[in-house]
């Protein structure tokens, strides 16, 4: 279930990267292709949640992840590029660690 955090985080980073006001990239990402990739990542997140949770709970969890990650990315990227890279690394590593703890 925690592996669904990774595509949600990446999708939110991509959606933030398409904004004209973002300062993380030199110029914004192309809107159309980025939104398609972001939607594919969100579907991947939902599919991972559907495996572990009932449908309504998976949808609520997915919605909550996106609603938490979008403002978090916006706040972190206001500082330095290093902090956003560090936060992305932490989300990925902690998701992998917590998802493998229950196995075995």
Secondary structure, DSSP 8 states (H G I E B T S, - for coil): -TTHHHHHHHHHHHHHHT-TT--SSSS---HHHHHHHHHHHHHHHHHHHHHHS-HHHHHHHHHHHHHHHHHHHHHHHTS-HHHHHHHHHHHHHHHHHHHHHT--
